[in-house]
Amino acid sequence: MKKLTLVIPAKNESESLPNVLSELSKLSLNTIVVLEKEDLVTIESIKNFENIKIIYQKNRGYGDALIEGINNVKTDYFSIFNADGSFVPKELDTMYNKLENDSIDFVFGSRYSNGGSSEDDTIITLIGNKIFTLMGNVFFSLNISDILYTFVMGKTSLAKEINLLEKDFALCVELPIKAKLNGHKIVSIPCHERPRIAGKKKVNAFKDGFLILTSMIKLFFSYKFKSK
């Protein structure tokens, strides 16, 4: 997978990131880790890892880390890969083959399609995800089954062109919606979400749910006015 670069946002992930990088080292992948300069504990935890590129965020936020990371990718493909240990590295092969052989532009992992599963979901995040996924499919014709899961692989040039702007967790809906609105071919594939190594979720279900809803409303009306 020489054409692929992983983008790993890793704020305060000193407990889990070394394990994730150790697991990924067996695959010989290009890897970008995005950190805040002040996050000295996480920086120290990965000081012995070679062949990774560390980028320090100029701003703040999960979405901002991803945008900065993607903008620094030089390979044909990128993949968002979380630092908490919940993603399964072997699933990268399936995503990569979709991009290489099936004329797909973006592949979205799904815990809820047939064959997918999660050991980390809660009833609140499950219900919220179902609602937001339904909205994405109804209002934007996404035809995906897990809009809030950020295990994504796609063509780097297209991701840079769609002008991602969201600096927080709302980027997880902005990416598939803008990809679809720009006419790119997107698909879901089943994935398994493992338990987080540190056992801590960084998503605030209600606060981030409001940000996600606001982003979807903005994108909907922006699209409606642009299409007139």
C-alpha positions in Angstrom: 0.0 0.0 0.0 2.7 2.4 -1.1 0.1 4.8 -2.4 -1.5 5.2 1.0 -0.8 7.6 3.9 -2.6 7.3 7.3 -3.6 10.5 9.0 -3.8 9.9 12.8 -5.1 12.7 15.0 -3.7 11.9 18.4 -4.4 14.6 21.0 -3.9 13.1 24.5 -3.4 9.6 23.3 -0.2 8.6 25.1 -1.8 5.4 26.5 -3.0 4.1 23.2 -0.9 5.6 20.4 2.3 3.6 20.9 0.2 0.3 20.7 -1.5 1.5 17.5 1.8 2.5 15.9 3.4 -0.8 16.9 0.5 -2.7 15.2 0.7 -0.5 12.1 4.5 -0.9 11.8 4.0 -4.4 10.4 2.2 -3.0 7.4 5.0 -0.6 6.2 2.6 2.3 5.7 3.2 6.1 5.3 2.0 7.6 8.5 1.3 11.2 9.6 0.6 11.8 13.3 -1.1 15.2 14.1 -0.4 16.6 17.5 -0.6 19.8 19.5 2.9 21.1 20.5 1.7 21.3 24.1 0.9 17.6 24.3 4.3 16.7 25.6 3.1 13.4 27.1 1.9 12.0 23.8 5.0 13.3 22.0 7.2 11.6 24.5 5.3 8.3 24.2 6.2 7.9 20.5 9.8 9.3 20.5 11.2 5.9 19.6 9.1 5.3 16.6 10.7 5.8 13.2 9.3 6.3 9.8 6.4 8.5 11.0 5.9 12.1 10.2 4.7 14.3 13.1 2.8 17.5 12.3 2.0 20.1 15.0 -1.4 21.7 14.7 -1.4 25.5 14.3 -5.0 25.6 15.6 -7.3 23.3 17.7 -9.9 20.6 17.1 -10.4 17.1 15.7 -11.5 18.4 12.3 -8.7 20.9 12.1 -6.2 18.1 12.8 -7.6 16.0 10.0 -7.6 18.9 7.5 -4.0 19.7 8.4 -3.0 16.1 8.1 -4.8 15.5 4.7 -3.2 18.7 3.3 0.2 17.2 4.1 -0.4 13.9 2.4 1.7 13.4 -0.8 0.4 9.9 -1.8 -2.6 9.1 -4.1 -4.7 7.9 -1.2 -5.2 8.9 2.5 -7.0 7.2 5.3 -8.2 8.6 8.6 -7.0 6.3 11.4 -7.9 6.9 15.0 -5.2 6.7 17.7 -7.4 5.0 20.3 -7.0 1.4 19.1 -10.6 1.0 17.9 -9.8 0.6 14.2 -8.7 -2.8 12.8 -5.6 -2.4 10.5 -6.3 -5.4 8.3 -9.5 -3.7 7.1 -7.2 -1.1 5.3 -6.6 -3.8 2.6 -10.3 -4.0 1.7 -10.6 -0.2 1.5 -7.4 0.1 -0.6 -8.6 -2.5 -3.1 -11.9 -0.7 -3.5 -10.1 2.5 -4.5 -7.6 0.7 -6.7 -9.9 -1.7 -8.5 -13.5 -0.6 -8.3 -13.3 3.1 -9.5 -14.4 4.3 -6.0 -13.4 7.8 -4.8 -14.1 7.4 -1.0 -14.7 4.3 1.1 -16.5 4.7 4.5 -16.2 2.0 7.1 -19.5 1.0 8.7 -20.3 -0.7 12.0 -24.0 -1.1 11.0 -23.9 -2.6 7.5 -24.2 -6.4 7.2 -21.0 -7.9 8.6 -20.1 -4.8 10.6 -20.0 -4.6 14.4 -18.9 -2.5 17.4 -17.6 -3.3 20.9 -17.4 0.4 21.8 -20.9 1.8 20.9 -23.4 3.0 23.5 -27.1 3.3 23.1 -26.9 7.1 22.9 -24.3 7.1 20.2 -26.1 4.4 18.3 -29.4 6.3 18.3 -27.7 9.6 17.4 -25.8 7.9 14.6 -28.9 6.3 13.2 -30.7 9.7 13.1 -27.8 11.5 11.5 -27.2 8.7 9.0 -30.9 8.8 8.0 -30.7 12.6 7.6 -27.6 12.2 5.4 -29.3 9.6 3.2 -32.6 11.5 2.9 -31.3 15.0 2.3 -28.1 14.2 0.5 -28.6 10.8 -1.0 -25.4 9.5 0.6 -26.5 5.8 0.7 -24.1 5.0 3.5 -24.9 3.3 6.8 -22.7 4.9 9.4 -22.2 8.6 8.9 -20.3 9.3 12.2 -17.7 6.6 11.9 -14.5 8.3 10.7 -12.7 5.2 9.4 -12.4 6.6 5.9 -10.1 6.1 2.9 -10.2 8.2 -0.2 -8.4 9.9 -3.0 -6.2 12.6 -1.6 -6.6 15.1 -4.5 -10.4 15.0 -4.2 -10.3 15.4 -0.5 -8.2 18.5 -0.9 -10.5 19.9 -3.6 -13.8 19.7 -1.7 -12.7 22.4 0.8 -13.2 20.9 4.2 -13.8 23.6 6.8 -15.2 22.1 10.0 -12.7 22.3 12.9 -14.5 19.9 15.2 -16.2 16.5 15.1 -18.7 17.9 12.5 -16.1 17.1 9.9 -17.3 13.5 10.1 -20.5 14.5 8.3 -18.9 17.3 6.2 -16.6 14.9 4.4 -19.2 12.4 3.0 -21.7 15.1 2.2 -19.3 17.3 0.3 -17.8 14.3 -1.5 -21.4 13.3 -2.6 -22.3 16.9 -3.5 -19.2 17.2 -5.7 -20.2 14.1 -7.7 -17.7 11.6 -6.2 -18.4 7.9 -5.9 -18.7 6.8 -2.3 -19.4 3.4 -0.7 -19.7 1.8 2.7 -18.0 -1.4 3.7 -18.5 -3.4 6.9 -16.0 -2.8 9.7 -15.5 -3.9 13.3 -14.9 -1.3 16.0 -12.8 -2.6 18.8 -12.8 -1.3 22.4 -10.7 1.8 22.9 -7.4 1.0 24.6 -7.7 3.8 27.2 -11.5 3.3 27.4 -12.3 7.0 27.1 -14.5 8.6 24.5 -13.6 12.1 23.5 -17.0 12.8 21.9 -19.6 14.6 24.0 -22.8 13.1 22.6 -24.9 16.2 23.1 -22.5 19.0 22.4 -21.0 17.3 19.4 -24.4 16.2 18.2 -25.5 19.8 18.2 -22.4 20.8 16.2 -23.0 18.0 13.7 -26.7 18.9 13.3 -25.7 22.6 12.7 -23.2 21.5 10.1 -25.7 19.4 8.2 -28.3 22.2 8.2 -25.6 24.7 6.8 -24.6 22.2 4.1 -28.2 21.5 3.1 -29.1 25.2 2.7 -25.8 26.0 1.1 -26.5 23.2 -1.5 -30.1 24.3 -2.0 -29.2 27.9 -2.7 -26.2 26.9 -4.9 -28.4 24.6 -7.0 -31.0 27.3 -7.8 
